[in-house]
Amino acid sequence: MKKFYFFLFTIASFLFAPAFSQVNQKGDFQVWLHPIYTHPLTSKLNWSIEEESRWGNDATELYHVFIETFLRYSRAKWIDVGIGYRQSWVREELRNKWHHFYIPMFEVTFRGEVAGWKVADRHRVQYSVGPSEFPDVTYRNRLRVTTPWRIGHLTPFAFNEIFWRERVEGVFENRFATGVTLEMNKRIKTDIYYMLRTLFIAQEWRNMNVFNLFFYLTY
């Protein structure tokens, strides 16, 4: 299994890693690592704790870390409601200074299935308090489609997520991703995918290539 992950990382680095010298520049190759632990409290209520580390500048510099916790309640098979809190640290590259952000969150996810195709439409609102004088409100909408196809233990999927921020009065980020879910057993699975991240920064749109590894543990 370790050789499998190493092979994926090597291929992604070869395909998407150009020679740039700064984080979040056009064409920057990044690696995002995201372990998630979920514990069912009841048949309808789950608690989770998550952590993410983002490596930019061709995956050589750690520039963003967060840890978050969520409570999610499944009212029915077609809807989940969640409330959470995120503590985030973002590095300012010019001064090499880390900034803290305190982010309460609320989300609603609608689910459906047609002919084996599973759809999850997540709506999330984030209220971010950071070094700026004014708090920030961000709305995120992610539409994820999981195919009915199985290739051994692999299931292909794709998603697109838009980010709308109050202070910029519009969409400032889009993430399109495609990859596979590797289900090892009922408690452990991994999402492995490529993501095209389009970010509006310094008055221009920039594309970044992101290789993602999500590790899910349910116990």
Residue frames as a rotation matrix with the C-alpha (Angstrom) as fourth column:
MET 1
0.561 0.828 0.000 0.00
0.828 -0.561 0.000 0.00
0.000 0.000 -1.000 0.00
LYS 2
0.389 -0.502 -0.772 2.86
0.157 -0.790 0.593 2.42
-0.908 -0.351 -0.229 0.77
LYS 3
-0.679 -0.657 0.327 4.34
0.397 0.046 0.917 1.71
-0.617 0.752 0.229 -2.67
PHE 4
-0.068 0.763 0.643 0.94
0.992 -0.018 0.126 2.50
0.108 0.646 -0.756 -4.22
TYR 5
0.806 0.366 -0.465 0.78
0.469 -0.874 0.126 5.94
-0.360 -0.319 -0.877 -2.56
PHE 6
-0.028 -0.905 -0.424 4.40
0.077 -0.424 0.902 6.67
-0.997 -0.008 0.081 -3.46
PHE 7
-0.605 -0.129 0.786 3.70
0.741 0.271 0.615 5.76
-0.293 0.954 -0.068 -7.08
LEU 8
0.417 0.851 0.318 0.68
0.902 -0.431 -0.031 8.13
0.111 0.300 -0.947 -7.20
PHE 9
0.699 -0.192 -0.689 2.65
0.202 -0.871 0.447 11.00
-0.686 -0.452 -0.570 -5.68
THR 10
-0.383 -0.922 0.063 5.55
0.255 -0.040 0.966 10.47
-0.888 0.386 0.250 -8.11
ILE 11
-0.377 0.330 0.866 3.25
0.926 0.122 0.357 10.48
0.012 0.936 -0.351 -11.14
ALA 12
0.708 0.702 -0.075 1.41
0.705 -0.708 0.036 13.60
-0.028 -0.078 -0.997 -9.93
SER 13
0.374 -0.652 -0.660 4.69
0.118 -0.672 0.731 15.42
-0.920 -0.351 -0.174 -9.29
PHE 14
-0.609 -0.654 0.449 5.95
0.484 0.142 0.863 14.58
-0.628 0.743 0.231 -12.76
LEU 15
-0.174 0.643 0.745 2.74
0.969 -0.025 0.248 15.65
0.178 0.765 -0.619 -14.51
PHE 16
0.655 0.715 0.245 1.87
0.637 -0.697 0.330 18.82
0.406 -0.060 -0.912 -12.63
ALA 17
0.584 -0.447 -0.678 5.03
0.532 -0.419 0.735 20.29
-0.613 -0.790 -0.007 -11.08
PRO 18
0.653 -0.405 0.640 6.44
0.430 -0.497 -0.754 23.26
0.623 0.767 -0.151 -13.01
ALA 19
-0.299 -0.837 -0.459 9.31
0.925 -0.134 -0.357 25.41
0.237 -0.531 0.814 -11.75
PHE 20
0.402 0.414 0.817 7.79
0.115 -0.908 0.403 28.27
0.909 -0.068 -0.412 -9.75
SER 21
-0.574 -0.802 -0.166 9.21
0.346 -0.054 -0.937 29.96
0.742 -0.595 0.308 -6.70
GLN 22
-0.839 0.307 0.449 6.17
-0.538 -0.596 -0.596 31.09
0.084 -0.742 0.665 -4.71
VAL 23
-0.743 0.654 0.143 3.05
0.477 0.667 -0.573 29.64
-0.470 -0.357 -0.807 -3.11
ASN 24
0.178 0.983 -0.037 -0.21
0.564 -0.133 -0.815 30.11
-0.806 0.125 -0.578 -5.04
GLN 25
-0.442 -0.326 -0.836 1.42
-0.545 -0.642 0.539 31.36
-0.712 0.694 0.106 -8.21
LYS 26
0.502 0.625 -0.598 0.05
-0.850 0.230 -0.474 30.32
-0.159 0.746 0.646 -11.60
GLY 27
0.430 -0.264 -0.863 0.70
-0.435 0.777 -0.455 26.63
0.791 0.571 0.219 -12.16
ASP 28
-0.344 -0.586 0.734 1.87
-0.924 0.073 -0.375 25.99
0.166 -0.807 -0.567 -8.59
PHE 29
-0.028 0.261 -0.965 1.86
-0.066 0.963 0.263 22.26
0.997 0.072 -0.010 -7.80
GLN 30
-0.282 0.016 0.959 0.53
-0.921 -0.286 -0.266 21.57
0.270 -0.958 0.095 -4.30
VAL 31
-0.507 0.159 -0.847 -0.10
0.220 0.974 0.051 18.60
0.833 -0.160 -0.529 -2.03
TRP 32
-0.165 0.548 0.820 -2.94
-0.890 -0.441 0.116 18.62
0.425 -0.710 0.561 0.51
LEU 33
-0.707 -0.105 -0.700 -3.10
0.154 0.943 -0.296 15.95
0.691 -0.317 -0.650 3.23
HIS 34
-0.321 0.754 0.574 -6.32
-0.832 -0.514 0.209 15.52
0.453 -0.410 0.792 5.17
PRO 35
-0.844 0.088 -0.529 -6.94
0.266 0.925 -0.271 12.84
0.465 -0.370 -0.804 7.86
ILE 36
-0.237 0.854 0.462 -10.51
-0.784 -0.450 0.429 12.60
0.574 -0.260 0.776 9.22
TYR 37
-0.962 0.013 -0.274 -11.67
0.171 0.809 -0.562 10.64
0.214 -0.587 -0.781 12.25
THR 38
-0.300 0.935 0.188 -15.42
-0.687 -0.348 0.637 10.02
0.662 0.062 0.747 12.63
HIS 39
-0.995 0.030 -0.099 -17.22
0.092 0.694 -0.714 8.51
0.047 -0.719 -0.693 15.60
PRO 40
-0.275 0.961 0.039 -20.95
0.047 -0.027 0.999 7.66
0.960 0.277 -0.038 15.49
LEU 41
-0.874 0.043 0.484 -22.64
-0.476 -0.274 -0.836 8.90
0.097 -0.961 0.260 18.67
THR 42
-0.098 0.862 0.497 -26.05
-0.296 0.451 -0.842 7.52
-0.950 -0.229 0.211 17.70
SER 43
-0.093 0.127 0.988 -27.55
0.767 0.642 -0.011 6.04
-0.635 0.756 -0.157 14.56
LYS 44
0.637 0.430 0.639 -28.19
0.750 -0.536 -0.387 9.58
0.176 0.726 -0.664 13.25
LEU 45
0.951 -0.300 0.077 -25.55
-0.309 -0.908 0.282 11.73
-0.015 -0.292 -0.956 15.00
ASN 46
0.554 -0.832 -0.014 -21.84
0.772 0.520 -0.367 11.69
0.313 0.193 0.930 14.12
TRP 47
0.841 -0.440 -0.314 -18.88
-0.191 -0.785 0.590 13.55
-0.506 -0.436 -0.744 15.59
SER 48
0.672 -0.660 0.337 -15.72
0.692 0.397 -0.603 14.11
0.264 0.638 0.723 13.57
ILE 49
0.594 -0.610 -0.525 -12.33
-0.103 -0.704 0.703 15.74
-0.798 -0.363 -0.481 13.97
GLU 50
0.802 -0.245 0.546 -10.29
0.594 0.221 -0.774 16.72
0.069 0.944 0.322 10.93
GLU 51
0.287 -0.769 -0.572 -6.87
0.032 -0.589 0.808 18.14
-0.958 -0.250 -0.144 10.14
GLU 52
0.848 -0.058 0.527 -5.42
0.530 0.118 -0.840 19.44
-0.013 0.991 0.131 6.89
SER 53
0.114 -0.856 -0.504 -1.95
0.117 -0.492 0.862 20.52
-0.986 -0.158 0.044 5.86
ARG 54
0.945 0.230 0.231 -1.32
0.269 -0.153 -0.951 22.27
-0.183 0.961 -0.207 2.54
TRP 55
0.006 -0.998 -0.059 2.08
0.404 -0.052 0.913 22.28
-0.915 -0.029 0.403 0.88
GLY 56
0.940 0.340 -0.020 2.73
0.146 -0.456 -0.878 24.78
-0.307 0.823 -0.478 -1.91
ASN 57
0.385 -0.811 -0.441 5.65
-0.870 -0.478 0.120 26.16
-0.308 0.337 -0.890 -3.97
ASP 58
0.104 -0.220 -0.970 5.83
-0.654 0.720 -0.233 22.84
0.750 0.658 -0.069 -5.82
ALA 59
0.815 0.413 -0.407 4.97
0.007 0.694 0.720 20.98
0.580 -0.590 0.562 -2.57
THR 60
-0.132 -0.947 -0.292 8.07
0.555 0.173 -0.813 22.24
0.821 -0.269 0.503 -0.74
GLU 61
-0.906 -0.189 0.378 6.56
-0.140 -0.709 -0.691 24.78
0.398 -0.679 0.616 1.72
LEU 62
-0.345 0.797 -0.496 3.88
0.931 0.358 -0.073 24.30
0.119 -0.487 -0.865 4.36
TYR 63
-0.912 -0.024 0.410 1.61
0.073 -0.992 0.103 27.34
0.404 0.124 0.906 4.12
HIS 64
-0.173 0.915 0.365 -1.80
-0.836 -0.332 0.437 26.40
0.521 -0.229 0.822 5.55
VAL 65
-0.859 -0.029 -0.510 -2.87
0.217 0.883 -0.415 24.18
0.463 -0.468 -0.753 8.45
PHE 66
-0.257 0.765 0.590 -6.24
-0.851 -0.468 0.237 23.74
0.458 -0.442 0.772 10.08
ILE 67
-0.944 0.162 -0.287 -7.96
0.272 0.875 -0.401 21.52
0.187 -0.456 -0.870 12.58
GLU 68
-0.497 0.843 0.207 -11.74
-0.774 -0.539 0.334 21.35
0.392 0.006 0.920 12.85
THR 69
-0.937 0.319 0.142 -14.50
0.192 0.810 -0.554 19.47
-0.292 -0.492 -0.820 14.58
PHE 70
-0.615 0.766 -0.189 -18.06
-0.635 -0.339 0.694 18.82
0.467 0.547 0.694 13.41
LEU 71
-0.636 0.606 0.478 -21.36
0.002 0.621 -0.784 17.45
-0.772 -0.497 -0.396 14.69
ARG 72
-0.768 0.383 -0.514 -23.57
-0.597 -0.135 0.791 16.14
0.233 0.914 0.332 11.87
TYR 73
-0.468 0.727 0.502 -27.15
-0.240 0.443 -0.864 15.01
-0.850 -0.525 -0.033 12.23
SER 74
-0.977 0.185 -0.101 -28.88
-0.035 0.327 0.944 12.90
0.208 0.927 -0.313 9.56
ARG 75
-0.482 0.869 0.115 -32.52
-0.696 -0.300 -0.652 13.90
-0.532 -0.394 0.749 9.71
ALA 76
0.725 0.634 0.270 -33.31
-0.288 0.636 -0.716 11.56
-0.626 0.441 0.643 6.82
LYS 77
0.275 -0.637 0.720 -31.49
0.710 0.640 0.295 9.66
-0.649 0.430 0.628 4.08
TRP 78
0.351 -0.046 0.935 -31.65
0.869 -0.355 -0.344 12.73
0.348 0.934 -0.085 1.86
ILE 79
0.532 -0.144 0.835 -30.47
-0.128 -0.988 -0.089 15.49
0.837 -0.060 -0.544 4.24
ASP 80
0.096 -0.571 -0.815 -27.68
0.961 0.267 -0.073 16.07
0.259 -0.777 0.574 6.79
VAL 81
0.792 0.095 0.603 -27.26
-0.037 -0.979 0.202 19.13
0.609 -0.182 -0.772 9.01
GLY 82
0.257 -0.787 -0.562 -23.95
0.901 0.406 -0.156 20.02
0.351 -0.466 0.812 10.63
ILE 83
0.932 -0.108 0.346 -22.34
-0.213 -0.936 0.282 22.59
0.293 -0.336 -0.895 12.91
GLY 84
0.539 -0.811 -0.229 -18.60
0.818 0.569 -0.089 22.91
0.202 -0.140 0.969 13.38
TYR 85
0.900 -0.371 -0.230 -15.59
-0.242 -0.862 0.445 24.99
-0.364 -0.344 -0.866 14.33
ARG 86
0.648 -0.729 0.220 -12.23
0.661 0.395 -0.637 25.39
0.377 0.559 0.738 12.57
GLN 87
0.674 -0.605 -0.423 -8.94
-0.072 -0.624 0.778 26.75
-0.735 -0.494 -0.464 13.89
SER 88
0.810 -0.301 0.503 -6.75
0.575 0.239 -0.782 27.76
0.115 0.923 0.367 10.96
TRP 89
0.304 -0.796 -0.524 -3.15
0.092 -0.523 0.847 28.95
-0.948 -0.305 -0.086 10.55
VAL 90
0.843 -0.008 0.538 -2.10
0.538 -0.017 -0.843 30.61
0.016 1.000 -0.010 7.28
ARG 91
0.009 -0.938 -0.345 1.46
0.726 -0.231 0.647 31.67
-0.687 -0.257 0.680 6.52
GLU 92
0.937 0.138 -0.321 2.11
-0.069 -0.827 -0.558 35.10
-0.342 0.545 -0.765 5.00
GLU 93
0.669 -0.682 0.296 4.95
0.742 0.593 -0.312 34.39
0.037 0.428 0.903 2.63
LEU 94
0.462 -0.522 0.717 6.52
0.155 -0.749 -0.644 37.85
0.873 0.409 -0.266 2.33
ARG 95
0.152 -0.370 0.916 7.04
-0.848 -0.526 -0.072 38.24
0.508 -0.766 -0.394 6.08
ASN 96
-0.439 -0.266 -0.858 7.08
-0.003 0.956 -0.294 34.50
0.899 -0.127 -0.420 6.87
LYS 97
-0.849 0.236 0.473 4.46
-0.525 -0.274 -0.806 35.18
-0.061 -0.932 0.357 9.53
TRP 98
-0.749 0.610 -0.258 1.62
0.517 0.782 0.347 32.86
0.414 0.126 -0.902 10.56
HIS 99
-0.683 0.619 0.387 -1.87
-0.673 -0.739 -0.004 34.29
0.284 -0.264 0.922 11.06
HIS 100
-0.903 0.420 0.092 -4.64
0.289 0.752 -0.593 32.67
-0.318 -0.508 -0.800 13.13
PHE 101
-0.599 0.799 -0.051 -8.26
-0.593 -0.400 0.699 32.41
0.539 0.449 0.713 12.00
TYR 102
-0.855 0.430 0.290 -11.25
-0.038 0.506 -0.862 31.35
-0.517 -0.748 -0.416 14.12
ILE 103
-0.731 0.470 -0.495 -14.04
-0.613 -0.135 0.778 29.94
0.299 0.872 0.387 11.96
PRO 104
-0.449 0.699 0.556 -17.45
-0.162 0.549 -0.820 28.68
-0.879 -0.459 -0.134 13.16
MET 105
-0.892 0.084 -0.443 -19.36
-0.431 0.133 0.893 26.85
0.134 0.988 -0.083 10.40
PHE 106
-0.132 0.888 0.441 -22.84
-0.352 0.374 -0.858 25.63
-0.927 -0.269 0.263 9.53
GLU 107
-0.822 -0.193 -0.535 -23.74
-0.567 0.194 0.801 23.30
-0.051 0.962 -0.269 6.67
VAL 108
0.250 0.876 0.413 -26.64
-0.494 0.482 -0.723 21.47
-0.833 -0.023 0.554 5.05
THR 109
-0.808 -0.530 -0.258 -26.09
-0.514 0.419 0.749 18.56
-0.288 0.737 -0.611 2.65
PHE 110
0.377 0.925 -0.048 -28.76
-0.768 0.283 -0.575 17.17
-0.518 0.254 0.817 0.35
ARG 111
-0.708 -0.648 0.281 -28.26
-0.441 0.717 0.540 13.61
-0.551 0.258 -0.793 -0.92
GLY 112
0.484 0.859 -0.165 -29.82
-0.709 0.274 -0.650 11.54
-0.513 0.432 0.742 -3.66
GLU 113
-0.620 -0.646 0.445 -29.24
-0.235 0.695 0.680 8.50
-0.748 0.316 -0.583 -5.83
VAL 114
0.528 0.726 -0.440 -30.37
-0.672 0.041 -0.740 7.70
-0.519 0.686 0.509 -9.37
ALA 115
0.936 -0.086 -0.341 -29.50
-0.181 0.714 -0.677 4.41
0.301 0.695 0.653 -11.10
GLY 116
0.613 -0.713 -0.340 -26.53
0.788 0.582 0.201 3.94
0.054 -0.391 0.919 -8.77
TRP 117
-0.255 -0.661 0.706 -25.19
0.499 -0.715 -0.489 7.48
0.828 0.227 0.512 -9.25
LYS 118
0.259 0.287 -0.922 -24.87
0.963 -0.151 0.224 9.18
-0.075 -0.946 -0.316 -5.85
VAL 119
-0.055 -0.185 0.981 -25.14
0.386 -0.910 -0.150 12.96
0.921 0.370 0.122 -5.57
ALA 120
0.135 0.043 -0.990 -24.25
0.974 -0.192 0.125 15.10
-0.184 -0.981 -0.068 -2.53
ASP 121
0.096 0.014 0.995 -25.00
0.457 -0.889 -0.031 18.84
0.884 0.458 -0.092 -2.66
ARG 122
0.010 -0.205 -0.979 -23.33
0.999 -0.047 0.020 20.58
-0.050 -0.978 0.204 0.31
HIS 123
0.385 0.141 0.912 -24.04
0.227 -0.972 0.055 24.19
0.895 0.186 -0.406 1.31
ARG 124
0.131 -0.441 -0.888 -21.70
0.989 0.122 0.085 25.64
0.070 -0.889 0.452 3.95
VAL 125
0.702 0.037 0.711 -21.46
0.034 -0.999 0.019 29.08
0.711 0.011 -0.703 5.58
GLN 126
0.062 -0.783 -0.619 -18.25
0.954 0.229 -0.194 30.12
0.294 -0.579 0.761 7.37
TYR 127
0.935 0.149 0.322 -17.77
0.037 -0.944 0.327 33.11
0.353 -0.294 -0.888 9.67
SER 128
0.283 -0.940 -0.189 -14.05
0.828 0.339 -0.446 33.88
0.484 -0.031 0.875 9.80
VAL 129
0.995 -0.088 0.056 -12.42
-0.104 -0.823 0.558 36.03
-0.004 -0.561 -0.828 12.47
GLY 130
0.446 -0.893 0.064 -8.76
0.876 0.420 -0.237 36.81
0.185 0.162 0.969 11.81
PRO 131
-0.427 -0.741 -0.517 -6.16
0.820 -0.559 0.123 39.59
-0.380 -0.372 0.847 11.77
SER 132
-0.615 0.268 0.742 -8.41
0.411 -0.694 0.591 41.83
0.673 0.668 0.317 9.66
GLU 133
-0.941 0.274 0.201 -10.48
-0.336 -0.659 -0.674 44.45
-0.053 -0.701 0.711 11.43
PHE 134
-0.041 0.994 -0.098 -13.69
-0.987 -0.056 -0.150 43.04
-0.154 0.091 0.984 9.97
PRO 135
-0.282 0.029 0.959 -14.89
-0.153 0.985 -0.075 39.40
-0.947 -0.168 -0.274 10.09
ASP 136
-0.698 -0.033 -0.715 -15.46
-0.716 0.020 0.698 37.55
-0.008 0.999 -0.038 6.83
VAL 137
0.151 0.774 0.615 -18.49
-0.420 0.613 -0.669 35.53
-0.895 -0.157 0.418 5.71
THR 138
-0.716 -0.418 -0.559 -17.89
-0.689 0.293 0.663 32.83
-0.114 0.860 -0.498 3.09
TYR 139
0.442 0.836 0.325 -20.49
-0.623 0.547 -0.560 30.67
-0.646 0.045 0.762 1.35
ARG 140
-0.712 -0.681 -0.170 -19.37
-0.636 0.522 0.569 27.39
-0.299 0.513 -0.805 -0.20
ASN 141
0.512 0.854 0.089 -21.37
-0.695 0.473 -0.542 25.07
-0.505 0.216 0.836 -2.47
ARG 142
-0.653 -0.755 -0.060 -19.93
-0.685 0.555 0.472 21.66
-0.323 0.349 -0.880 -3.37
LEU 143
0.598 0.787 -0.156 -21.66
-0.767 0.505 -0.395 19.25
-0.232 0.356 0.905 -5.74
ARG 144
-0.550 -0.802 0.233 -20.14
-0.737 0.598 0.315 15.77
-0.392 0.001 -0.920 -5.62
VAL 145
0.591 0.678 -0.436 -21.10
-0.804 0.537 -0.255 12.88
0.062 0.501 0.863 -7.92
THR 146
-0.399 -0.657 0.639 -20.02
-0.649 0.695 0.310 9.31
-0.648 -0.291 -0.704 -7.18
THR 147
-0.258 0.261 -0.930 -20.27
-0.888 0.314 0.335 6.82
0.380 0.913 0.151 -10.02
PRO 148
0.704 0.537 0.466 -21.80
-0.665 0.728 0.166 3.32
-0.250 -0.426 0.869 -9.73
TRP 149
0.623 -0.517 -0.587 -18.66
-0.256 0.574 -0.778 1.84
0.739 0.635 0.226 -11.29
ARG 150
0.747 -0.460 0.480 -16.28
-0.427 0.222 0.877 -0.31
-0.510 -0.860 -0.031 -9.23
ILE 151
0.518 -0.697 -0.496 -12.73
-0.402 0.314 -0.860 -1.15
0.755 0.645 -0.117 -10.26
GLY 152
-0.382 -0.548 -0.744 -11.67
0.447 0.596 -0.668 -3.60
0.809 -0.587 0.017 -7.58
HIS 153
-0.062 0.299 -0.952 -11.81
0.980 -0.164 -0.115 -1.52
-0.191 -0.940 -0.283 -4.38
LEU 154
-0.882 -0.351 -0.314 -11.80
0.279 -0.927 0.250 1.77
-0.379 0.133 0.916 -6.32
THR 155
0.196 0.958 0.208 -14.86
0.926 -0.111 -0.361 3.97
-0.323 0.263 -0.909 -6.99
PRO 156
-0.683 -0.474 0.556 -14.46
0.662 -0.723 0.198 7.01
0.308 0.503 0.807 -9.29
PHE 157
0.349 0.771 -0.532 -15.97
0.855 -0.495 -0.156 10.36
-0.384 -0.401 -0.832 -8.31
ALA 158
-0.535 -0.464 0.706 -15.88
0.656 -0.755 0.000 14.05
0.533 0.463 0.709 -9.25
PHE 159
0.295 0.672 -0.680 -16.91
0.899 -0.436 -0.041 17.29
-0.324 -0.599 -0.732 -7.59
ASN 160
-0.330 -0.348 0.878 -17.00
0.541 -0.831 -0.126 21.02
0.773 0.433 0.463 -8.13
GLU 161
0.214 0.345 -0.914 -17.04
0.956 -0.266 0.124 23.62
-0.200 -0.900 -0.386 -5.35
ILE 162
0.027 -0.137 0.990 -17.48
0.439 -0.888 -0.135 27.39
0.898 0.438 0.037 -5.58
PHE 163
-0.287 -0.201 -0.937 -16.56
0.939 -0.253 -0.234 29.95
-0.190 -0.946 0.261 -2.91
TRP 164
0.193 0.401 0.895 -18.39
0.466 -0.840 0.276 33.24
0.863 0.364 -0.349 -2.51
ARG 165
-0.447 -0.445 -0.776 -17.08
0.895 -0.206 -0.397 35.86
0.016 -0.872 0.490 -0.07
GLU 166
0.578 0.766 -0.282 -18.99
0.792 -0.609 -0.033 38.83
-0.197 -0.204 -0.959 1.31
ARG 167
0.265 -0.526 -0.808 -16.01
0.185 -0.795 0.578 41.21
-0.946 -0.303 -0.113 1.35
VAL 168
-0.820 -0.568 -0.076 -15.18
0.020 -0.161 0.987 40.68
-0.573 0.807 0.143 -2.33
GLU 169
-0.040 0.941 -0.335 -18.88
-0.574 -0.297 -0.763 40.55
-0.818 0.162 0.552 -3.24
GLY 170
0.539 0.287 -0.792 -18.56
-0.832 0.326 -0.449 37.55
0.129 0.901 0.414 -5.50
VAL 171
0.978 -0.203 0.051 -16.94
0.201 0.979 0.045 34.24
-0.059 -0.034 0.998 -6.34
PHE 172
0.530 -0.848 -0.028 -13.24
-0.844 -0.530 0.080 34.19
-0.082 -0.019 -0.996 -5.56
GLU 173
-0.605 -0.750 0.266 -12.39
-0.707 0.660 0.254 30.48
-0.366 -0.034 -0.930 -5.81
ASN 174
0.614 0.720 -0.322 -13.44
-0.788 0.582 -0.202 27.35
0.042 0.378 0.925 -7.69
ARG 175
-0.472 -0.730 0.494 -12.29
-0.716 0.644 0.269 23.77
-0.515 -0.227 -0.827 -7.16
PHE 176
0.612 0.583 -0.534 -12.87
-0.778 0.564 -0.276 21.04
0.140 0.585 0.799 -9.72
ALA 177
-0.373 -0.747 0.550 -11.68
-0.840 0.524 0.142 17.57
-0.394 -0.409 -0.823 -8.78
THR 178
0.666 0.504 -0.550 -11.75
-0.656 0.747 -0.110 14.03
0.355 0.434 0.828 -10.09
GLY 179
-0.491 -0.850 0.188 -10.37
-0.838 0.402 -0.370 10.88
0.239 -0.340 -0.910 -8.51
VAL 180
-0.018 0.421 -0.907 -11.15
-0.069 0.905 0.421 7.61
0.997 0.070 0.013 -6.80
THR 181
0.326 0.143 0.934 -12.19
-0.942 -0.033 0.334 6.35
0.079 -0.989 0.124 -3.39
LEU 182
-0.361 -0.495 -0.791 -10.19
-0.300 0.864 -0.404 3.37
0.883 0.091 -0.460 -2.14
GLU 183
0.478 0.616 0.626 -12.25
-0.827 0.075 0.558 1.44
0.297 -0.784 0.545 0.40
MET 184
-0.568 -0.799 -0.194 -9.98
-0.638 0.578 -0.509 -0.82
0.519 -0.165 -0.839 2.44
ASN 185
-0.724 0.483 -0.493 -12.72
0.628 0.757 -0.181 -1.99
0.286 -0.440 -0.851 4.82
LYS 186
0.278 0.955 0.102 -15.84
0.796 -0.289 0.531 -0.64
0.537 -0.067 -0.841 6.52
ARG 187
0.689 -0.022 -0.725 -13.79
0.602 -0.540 0.588 1.60
-0.404 -0.841 -0.359 8.81
ILE 188
-0.123 -0.853 -0.507 -10.95
0.102 -0.519 0.849 2.82
-0.987 0.053 0.151 6.60
LYS 189
0.534 0.196 0.822 -11.06
0.824 0.099 -0.559 4.48
-0.191 0.976 -0.109 3.19
THR 190
-0.366 -0.740 -0.564 -9.06
0.390 -0.673 0.629 7.02
-0.845 0.010 0.535 1.21
ASP 191
0.871 0.486 0.069 -9.93
0.298 -0.410 -0.862 9.65
-0.390 0.772 -0.502 -1.40
ILE 192
-0.285 -0.958 0.025 -7.15
0.486 -0.122 0.865 10.13
-0.826 0.259 0.500 -3.96
TYR 193
0.571 0.622 0.535 -7.72
0.781 -0.213 -0.587 12.87
-0.251 0.753 -0.608 -6.48
TYR 194
-0.684 -0.665 0.300 -6.41
0.729 -0.636 0.252 15.66
0.023 0.391 0.920 -8.66
MET 195
0.393 0.802 -0.449 -7.94
0.782 -0.549 -0.297 19.11
-0.484 -0.234 -0.843 -8.15
LEU 196
-0.388 -0.383 0.839 -7.78
0.733 -0.680 0.029 22.15
0.559 0.625 0.544 -10.41
ARG 197
0.118 0.353 -0.928 -7.93
0.869 -0.488 -0.075 25.09
-0.480 -0.798 -0.364 -8.02
THR 198
-0.193 -0.091 0.977 -8.78
0.698 -0.713 0.071 28.46
0.690 0.695 0.201 -9.58
LEU 199
0.120 0.094 -0.988 -8.19
0.932 -0.354 0.079 31.36
-0.343 -0.930 -0.130 -7.20
PHE 200
0.564 0.100 0.820 -8.77
0.453 -0.867 -0.207 35.10
0.690 0.488 -0.534 -7.63
ILE 201
0.536 -0.505 -0.677 -5.79
0.698 -0.186 0.692 36.77
-0.475 -0.843 0.252 -6.04
ALA 202
-0.401 -0.708 -0.582 -3.94
0.290 -0.700 0.652 40.07
-0.869 0.093 0.486 -6.68
GLN 203
0.107 0.602 -0.791 -6.65
-0.562 -0.620 -0.548 41.10
-0.820 0.504 0.272 -9.18
GLU 204
-0.252 -0.147 -0.957 -6.17
-0.926 0.324 0.194 38.05
0.282 0.934 -0.218 -11.41
TRP 205
0.808 0.531 0.253 -7.32
-0.570 0.814 0.110 34.44
-0.148 -0.234 0.961 -11.72
ARG 206
-0.293 -0.947 -0.131 -4.67
-0.951 0.303 -0.065 31.81
0.101 0.105 -0.989 -11.08
ASN 207
0.751 0.470 -0.464 -4.82
-0.463 0.875 0.138 28.04
0.471 0.111 0.875 -11.67
MET 208
-0.252 -0.803 0.540 -3.05
-0.964 0.256 -0.070 25.62
-0.082 -0.539 -0.839 -9.33
ASN 209
0.156 0.208 -0.966 -2.65
-0.405 0.905 0.129 21.85
0.901 0.371 0.226 -9.60
VAL 210
-0.149 -0.102 0.984 -3.38
-0.989 -0.004 -0.150 20.09
0.019 -0.995 -0.100 -6.31
PHE 211
-0.322 -0.013 -0.947 -2.79
-0.134 0.990 0.032 16.44
0.937 0.138 -0.320 -5.44
ASN 212
-0.007 0.478 0.878 -5.07
-0.948 -0.282 0.146 15.42
0.317 -0.832 0.455 -2.55
LEU 213
-0.578 -0.069 -0.813 -5.00
0.145 0.972 -0.186 12.53
0.803 -0.226 -0.551 -0.09
PHE 214
-0.012 0.648 0.761 -7.96
-0.908 -0.326 0.263 12.17
0.419 -0.688 0.593 2.29
PHE 215
-0.778 -0.229 -0.585 -7.80
0.018 0.923 -0.385 9.46
0.627 -0.311 -0.714 4.96
TYR 216
0.072 0.891 0.447 -11.09
-0.784 -0.226 0.578 8.45
0.616 -0.393 0.683 6.62
LEU 217
-0.846 -0.246 -0.473 -11.20
0.097 0.801 -0.591 6.44
0.524 -0.546 -0.654 9.83
THR 218
0.060 0.922 0.384 -14.54
-0.704 -0.234 0.671 5.54
0.708 -0.310 0.635 11.42
TYR 219
-0.676 -0.326 -0.661 -14.62
0.201 0.781 -0.591 3.90
0.709 -0.532 -0.462 14.82
